[in-house]
Structure formats: C-alpha cells, structure tokens
C-alpha cells in the first residue's frame, strides 16, 4: 500500500507503470502517467475496438496471435537478456499489442454472444 501511495504522489514526475521517467512521454515538462508502451497499448486498443465494435464477424484468422509476439519478445529480451529497448520500439510493440488485444476481446465477445443465443 505504501508503494502505491508513493507512486501516486509522484504523478507528473514518473510513470505509474514502470517508474522510469525516460520511458514516458513528456508534455510541457509533465511526465505522462504511463510509459510509451502502456500509452500506445491503451490508445491502439481503444481505437481498434471502436472501429471493430459493430462488426458481427472478424475475418482475420489468428493474426492477433502474431501481433502479440513483438511485445512478448521485446519484454522478454529486456527482462532476461538485459537488452534495452528504445521508446520507438516500445511504442510500436505497444500499438501492435493493443490492436491484437482489441481483436482478441472482440472475438471473445462474439463467442460469448453465440453461446448465450443458443
């Protein structure tokens, strides 16, 4: 609990997700509350979800699994191999992951709807 309070008090100085200011966008000296990766995951998720919300069927065959891989690989390289990623790579992997996540959740909603109708 103390960790959370400490992080909340530092909003505007470090991002909430990883606490590293150099990995977050800065707007007029204010550090964005999320890092590049998390920011672009959320943005691309919401944009993609809004665009595909009314679609009854999604014709993309398992492309979302391929779109998940770059973020998983990049995060694993940073964690296990100490290979540092840059903000552009974090942004791109975040965008791809957000798109994949929106497609995956939409597919799950479609499956749930199909089961409840029967």
N, C-alpha and C positions, 0 to 999 in steps of 0.2 A: 504494500500500500504506500509506503514511503517513497518507493521508486516512482510510482505513478504521480504522486503529488510533486515530486521533484521535477519530473518531466513536464508536467503541466505548467509549472512556474517558469520553465524555460522556453515556452512557446514564443516564437519570433526570433529565437537565438539558435535553436537546433530543431531538427525534425523529430516528431514523436516516435517514428518507426525505428530508426537506427541511431539517432543521436549524433550524427556526423554532419556538421553544417556544410561541409564542402560537397556533400552528395545531394543537396537540396537546392531548388531554385530560390533565388533571392529577388525580391521586388522592392525597389527603393530602400534597400538596406534591411528589409524584413525577411527573415528566413521562413520560407513556406513550411507549414506544419508537417508535410510529408516529403519524403525523398523523391528524386526523379522517377525511380521505378514505380513506387506506390502511386504517385500522382498520375502517371500515364496508364497504369493498370486501371485505376478508377475512371479516368476520362474515357479511355477507349472502351471500357466495359459499358458505361452508360450510353455513349454514342451508339455503339453497336447494338445494344439491347433495344434502344428506342427505334433504330432503323429496322430491326427484325421482329419487333413486338407483334405486329399484326399478321405476320406470315404464319399460315397454318402448318406448312411443312418447310423444312430446311433441306435443300437438296445437296448440301455439302457433306460428302461422305468422309467422315473421320478426319477432316483437315484440321479440326480443332486440336487433335492429339499432336499433330506436327507443330502447330503454333505454340503449344505449351512447352515444347522441348528447349527452345533457346534460353528461356528464363531458368529452367531447371538446370541446364548445363552451365550457364554463366554463374548462377548462385553456388552450384557445387564446386566449380573451379575456384571461386573466391573463398569458399569455406574450407575445402580440403587440400587445395594445392597452393594457396596463398597467391593466386594470380589476380591482381587487382583489375577491376573493370573501370571503364570511364563512364561519364554521365551520358554520353550519346548511346553507348551500348545499353546502359540501364534503361534509357528512355525507349529504345527500340524493342528490347525484350519485354518491357512493361506494356507497350502497345500491343504486341503480338499476344501476350498472355491475357490481356483484358478482352481482346476480340474472341479468343478461344474460350474464355470463361463465360462470356455472354452467350456464345453459341451453345456451349455445353448446358448452361442453365436453361436456355430456351428449349433445347431438346428434352431435358428432364421435365419441364412444364408440359410439353406435348405428350410425353409418355404418361405423366400423371393424369392429364385430361383424358387420354384414351382409356385408361383403366377405370376412371370414375364414370365414364359414359356407359361402359359395359355393365 
